[in-house]
């Protein structure tokens, strides 16, 4: 049974979609069907397709009462929008259906677990959002909210755990058929923690323990946890709010944190060994992973950041896009990311150059475009006298350019979108420390009209940023202060 509120939302998005003039969109990054999109939700494989839901406010291009948008794909790159899956239409979620995840139940149905939000008047007159965890069961198109919702509420919190910051369940099925779930939460003094729950059937949940605690290290509230085994290690991803910067590793504001360690399944004990940022760029948050049928661990994040996402023009008919799906691995104790291999099937029009000398500014015949996959291999042209700076500039004409530049003496990589057409005083640049031996660096740059994702040194680091330069501005040039020797291969990424 669909509610009137859901039917109205479905009708609205259909009508609105028809009214939106055809305008350029990302081709292989999922963007909001209409209105606003934030976090990826419910990333799962069901009935032979990938399902990706998302935090969605169809009625405007700004955040509002959260729905779950829905899209399906067979290759994680070409997405088909389906009708909005969840609307805030019950007493226990009337102010929003926040982030969550999905599993396939033994009877073949698809189960979504999400955070239900209800505003509650406080004794001092203020309103706060109480958060509980709820279920909806469906067939890949229509979802019915579970009669016993919520299935996890404040009764299942550790002492001092906040019922206002208690959200974003990520659940998975264990080999023995039982379920586990991790959730973001805050202590009484507003410090992030990840809670672990268990269930024999996905419906009845029991609080187990605090799986990981921030202890004041990385921001405050920890949103959107994900927890999985990878290459013999255990990974905990969280998105901390209110971060303070730490060197070039963590920046101010909302960040993404990857804790790598080991996990004792008998005692549910996670032992941290290392920490790092997930994405070193400007726009990346709230990632979620899936274990694909072929065993790959694939991650998708929201390619935006909370500090700037509300500064766009109000007349935009859609706002928000996902990152590329990225295959994860652990090498030398670090999280590596590579674009999903399915992207290679979209490559066409190869243009290749080897051993190009770059001094000052050069352009290369055939190297241009705004939907491209370009690999650069950069080394000093003179080993005795290493170049001081190398840049690649794209989305470029006489007025505009966005750039990625590298200074080997400092080993700093910088993305700069100051000249991408932005009229706001938002963050336009970000620097990160990269690994480079004697001026050698590998970059794989993926452009899809309104974004750049730079995979550094075979995915050891990734730098993502959105840009809004008109898609027709498609020039690319290279610059060196000193002498650089470079190999380039560029493919167009066309809609297959
Ligand atoms: C993260 C987040 C989640 C929440 C959702 C609300 O970006 O704040 O914690 O569930 O967005 O839209």
Boltz pocket constraint, residues with backbone or C-beta under 6 A from the ligand:
constraints:
  - pocket:
      binder: B
      contacts: [[A, 38], [A, 39], [A, 55], [A, 66], [A, 98], [A, 99], [A, 115], [A, 167], [A, 168], [A, 223], [A, 224], [A, 285], [A, 286]]
      max_distance: 6.0
